[in-house]
Amino acid sequence: GQQVMQIPQYQHVQEGEDFTTYCNSSTTLSNIQWYKQRPGGHPVFLIQLVKSGEVKKQKRLTFQFGEAKKNSSLHITATQTTDVGTYFCAGEGSNDYKLSFGAGTTVTVRA
Amino acid sequence: GAGVSQSPSNKVTEKGKDVELRCDPISGHTALYWYRQRLGQGLEFLIYFQGNSAPDKSGLPSDRFSAERTGESVSTLTIQRTQQEDSAVYLCASSLPVTGPNYGYTFGSGTRLTVV
């Protein structure tokens, strides 16, 4: 199956600044999903991207799926303390009906 | 139910004992998944059910691990002769059977397993 790599592993951000986390797959994906896990919590679904080059926004979060459907990014603008947590990307292969998760980007915010 | 329910929420067991973890998915979600998350790490796929069949068991770490599902409802993950390296949070998720806009996994709160 596909392997999904995510960088950076840790992101320390000053409140109000922007940051981006990146996700790369070893194979072409049918779709990619993003999840957020708060400290002590469980992953919560944020969004799914299906089309090549797709861009979706949720308030201060912008998600992008690459043209080759092998990479994705999550960009957060004007970071707030509520953005603290670990963000996982997860890819589903064309012949595969399970998600392979990246290792996650753990975000901490300095007030 | 309204969400994915897992029980117990915490389990401490002695090395060598068997444990059974339970997952009750969202009603109508025919797909069910088990993942394992070690402390500070990502999610490791264990097994996937579509209805009560398991087309993908590729993630089960050893033959000490098994899982079953009754129809399109409750699933149990059994770990026999537990080892300390089995200590982790075991997460269950369910989803609708097809991918589509905004379809994603709904995770339960997990079972934190500690083998002493």
Interface residues (C-beta under 8 A of the other chain):
Chain A: G1 S30 N31 Q33 Y35 G41 H42 P43 V44 F45 L46 I47 Q48 V50 F88 A90 E92 D96 Y97 K98 L99 S100 F101 G102 A103 G104
Chain B: A31 Y33 Y35 Q41 G42 L43 F45 Y48 Q50 P55 D56 S58 L91 A93 T99 G100 P101 N102 Y103 G104 Y105 T106 F107 G108 S109 G110
